């Protein structure tokens, strides 16, 4: 399959998919009154472009692309994306976070083949992907390996060990996307550790570095196009996202595990339906 053929879906269709994902995120979190709604709304465009435009998921299991969600708590948007993509039944979203459900608050392999690795402990996803990408290259596979990493996760030393390893092995089949929403459990990431200059750090570690608007479908598509053309280096896309994106009265509100009353959820859904 020609990798360029992956981007045949038009931007208007992708925007519609992103809105559907956002509606599911609100509904899923609203059932419990609290959850990771802000991260999910902010990353909906990123997940849309990956799962509807970039990832090649069909065909031989050893040859298909893979995506590892290192920020495993951002589960509402992940599960919603799988449902809209048709990889799981939409009805399963109703069981999100219920006792015994496979759709847990932290994404886990209990869900099935759509989950490549359980990454409940932050900072581990890139290490897993480095091993998988190295194995694929030795098999001469054309598959690509994607990782979604939270910006707060960059405070984990394991991330930088994996970064050095990926560059040392010239893993050009590996693409890391950083969901740069400036929020972690304690608040703004700078209130914990100052991470800037993020792009310069990754460049210094030997990665091809791309910065883009993580809430622009077009910008994300262009970033993944560029990453696919890079040779002899892993690529990192630093995607600046706005928490609560798509619902104006939630945008920019830093709340890691936000309380979402029913009336607020209804207002959000009414806006998304408009």
N, C-alpha and C positions, 0 to 999 in steps of 0.2 A: 504493500500500500504506500502511495506517495504521501509523505507526511504533510505536504502542503494541502492535500485534499481534506484534512481534518477541519480546516477553517471554512468549509463551504456553507455553513449555517450563517444566516444574515444577522446583523446586529439587532434589528427590531425583534426578531424571534428570541434572541438571547436576553434582551431586556425583559420580555414577557416571562421567560423562564425564571429570571432573577426575582421578579415580583411574586411569582407563584411560590418560590422558595421562601421568600420573606413572610408570606402569609402563613405558611406552614410553621415557620419558626415561632411566630406570635402565638398561634393556636396551641402548639406543643408546650410552650412555657406557661401560657395562661392557665392550662389545666391544673398546674401545681402552684400558680401564684408567684413563682420565683424561679429564676434560672438564668442561663447564659443567653439572654435575648439580645443584648447589645452587641456582643461579639458576632452572633449569628447574622444580625441585620447588616453589620459592617462588612462581613466577609461574603455576603451572598453573591456579589458580582464575580468575585474571585473563584468561588466554587462553580458558578455557572460556566465561566469560560473554560475552566479545567475539564469539567465533566461533559460539556456539550460541544466543545470546539477542539480541545487539545488532546485529551486522552484517547488513545486507540485501545478500546476494551474488547474488541471482537476477535475471534479466531483462536488459534492455538494458545493454550494457557501460558506456555513458556515464552511466547512472542508478544503477548499483549503488554501495554503500558501498565504501570502501577502507581498508586498514589498513597502515601503514608501520612496520616494525620498525626503529627507529633503533638499538637495541641488537642489532645484527645477529649478535653472537657468541652470543646466547642462542638458538641454532639448534635444539638438541635439542627444546625445548618447542614451538618454532614448527613444526617438521616433524611432530612427534607430533600436534599439534593438527590440522594439515591432514589427516593420515591418519585420525584419529578422526572428523573432520568429513566425510570422504569426498571431499576435494578432490584427494588423491593416493592411489595404491595403498599399502596398508600394507606390502606386500612391499618397497617402495622404501626403507623405513627401514633395511633390512639393509645398504644401501650407504652409510650415513651416514659421511662423512669418509674413504671409500676413495678411492684415486687414480682420478681421472677421473669421480667421481660428481658429479651435479648437486646432491646434498645435502651442501653444503660446511660447514666449521666456522663460516664467516661466511655468512649467508643472502645469496644473490645471485640476480640475474634469470636466470641460467642455468637455474634451476629451472623457469621458465615463468610463466604468467599469474598464479599465486597470489602472486608476489612483485612488489610495486609499484615498488620502488626498491632498489638496492644501497647499503647504508649501512655498509660495512665501517669507514669512518672515523667515529668517534663524534662526535655532535653535529650531524649533517647532516639527520637525518630530518625535524625540524620545519620546516626551511627548504623542503624538497621539498614537504611537505604544504601549506604556506602558498600556494605557487604553484598547486598542484592545486585547493585549495579556492577560491581567487580565480577561477580559470578556470571552475570549476563554477558559481559564483554568477553570473558573466557569461553563462553559458549558461542560466541560470534552472533549473539542475538541483536536484533535491531530495536528491541524494546527500550523505552525510556522510563526513568524512575523519578517520580516527583515527590517532594516532601513539602508539607505546609507546616511552618514553624511560627510560633508566636514571638513577638519582639522581646517580651520578658524572658523567654527561654534562652536568649543569647547570654544571659547572666550565668548560665550553666557551663562549666569548663568542658564538659563532654562534647558540647557543640563545636568548640574550637579544635578539639582533638580530631573530631570527624572531618572538620573543614580542612585541616592540614593533610589528613590522609587522602581525601578525595582529590585534592590538588596534586599531591605527590603521585597518585596513580593516573592523573589526567583523565578523570572520569567525565567525558563529554556526553555521556548518556544519563547524567544526573542533573536535575534542575530543582533547586530549592526556592520556594516562595516564602518570603517573610511577610506575615500579616502585621504590618506596622501600624497598629492602632493606638500606640502610646498608652496602653492600659494593661495593668496586671492586678493581682489580687489586692495589693496594698495601695492602688491608685495609679497615678501617672508613673510611667517607668522611670522618669528622671528623679522621682522622689525616693527611689530605691538605689538605682545606679544610673549615672549618665552614660548612655550607650553611644552617643555620637563621637566621631563621625562614622556611622554605620557602613556606608558605601566604601569609604576608604579602608576600613578594617577588612572587609571581604576581598577587596582588590589586593591588599597587601598579603592576604593569605593565598593568593594565586587563583582567585575565581574571576570569571567574566561577570561583571556587575551591571545590573540594569535597574534603574529606579523609575517607577511609574505611578500613576494615579490608580490605586486599587479599587476605586469605585467607578472607573471608566471601562466599559466593555471593550471599546476600540483600543484604548491604550494597553490593556491586558493582552489582547490578541496580538498586537504588535510586539509586545515584550516576549511572548512565547514563540512567535515567529523568529525573532532575533536569537533567542536561546537555542532553538533547534539548529541554527546554522553554525553555531560555535563548535570549533574543533580543538581537541587536546586540552580542554579546560572544562571543569564543571561550571554551571551558570547559577547565579542567584538573582532573583527578581525581588527587589525591595518594594512591596506594594503598599503605598500609603492608603490606609482605609480609615473611615470615620465611623466610630461606634454609633449604632442606632441608625445608620444610613438608610434612607428611603422613607423614614417616618419623621417629619420635621421636628415635632416636639420631643423626640427622643435623641435626636442627633447631637453628638458631642457630650452626652451625659456619661461620665465615667462611673460605671457601676458594674463590678465584676460579676456579681450574682444578684441581679436586680430583682426587686419586688415588682411584680406586674399584676396589679389588681384587675379584676374583670372589666371595670369600666374603662380603664386605660387601654387594655387589650382591644376592646370593642372600638375605641376611637382609632387605634392604629389600623385595625382591619378595615374600618370604614374608609380611611384615607387610601389604603392600598387597593381597595376595590374600586375607588372612584376613577 
